[in-house]
Amino acid sequence: MLFRSLLPLAALLALSVASPAAHAQAAANAADIERIAGPGWRGTLTYRDYTTEARTTIQAAPLLVRLPPPAGGGTRWEFRMAYADEPHANSGDTITLSADGRRFRDADVVERQVLADGRVQLVTEQDGRDNDRPARIRTVYLLGERAASLQKLVRYEGGTFFERHVYSWTR
C-alpha cells in the first residue's frame, strides 16, 4: 500500500531529474566578470610550491579591461597581473566569455550562484596539466565590487581536489 502511494511522487521526481532544465549547464554573464574591471585592486597570491609543497604568499594586483567583442560573439577582456615582489613574473592575457556564457577562459562554467554577501561565485572546470601531469582543473571565482578571489584546485586521476593557489584582492 505504501508503495502505491509513493508512485506519483516517484514519477514526479523522475520527470524533474530527467528534464533538460534540471541538467542545464550553468552560465555566467559579462556583468559577473565586470565586477572586477578597472583599477584599484590590491591583494596577494598564495601558492603551493611544486618542489617543496611549501606555501608562499606574494603581492598580486590584477587589472581587467574590457576589449571589443570577438568576431564569433561573446565578451573579452585584457587581464593583467602585476607582482610587486616578483616583477619578472608580471603577465597579461586576453580572456573570453562565450556568447552563451557557458565557457569562460576556455573552461566549462559548471556553477554560478549569488552569495549572501552579494558576490557572484563562478566555478569552471577543464582538463589540463599540473606539474607535468594530466589533471582536472577547477577554478572558483568569487567576484564582488570590493572583494574578489580566484582559487585554482587540481585533481590528479584517482585523487581529490587540492588547492594549488589562491588570489585574494580588495579595493
DAWOSUL-V676975 format. One line per field, one symbol per residue. ss: DSSP state (@ for helix, = for strand, . for the rest). psi: psi as a letter, one per 30 degrees, with the letter a starting at -180 (. if undefined). burial: b if it has 16 or more other C-alpha atoms within 10 Angstrom, else e. A space follows every 50 residues. Layout:
ss = ???
psi = ???
burial = ???
This chain:
ss = .@@@@@@@@@@@@@@@@@.@@@@......@@@@@.......=======.. ....=====.=======.......========....@@@.=======... ..==..========.....===========..===========...==== ======.....=========.
psi = eeeeffeeeeeeeeeeefkeefgkklklleeeeffglllfkkalkklkke efglkkklkkjlkkkklkkleglakllkjkkkjefifffklllkkkklef gfkkhglkjfkklklegflkkkklklkakkhgkklkkkkjkjjlefkllj kkkkklkfalklkelkkkll.
burial = eeeeeeeeeeeeeeeeeeeeeeeeebbbbbebbbbbbeeebbbbbbbeee eeeeeeeebbbbbbebeeeeeeebbbbebebbbeeeeeeeeeeebbbbbe bbbbeebbbbbbeeeeeebbbbbbbbeeeeeeeebbbbbbbbbbeebbbb bbbbbbeeeeeeebbbbbbbe
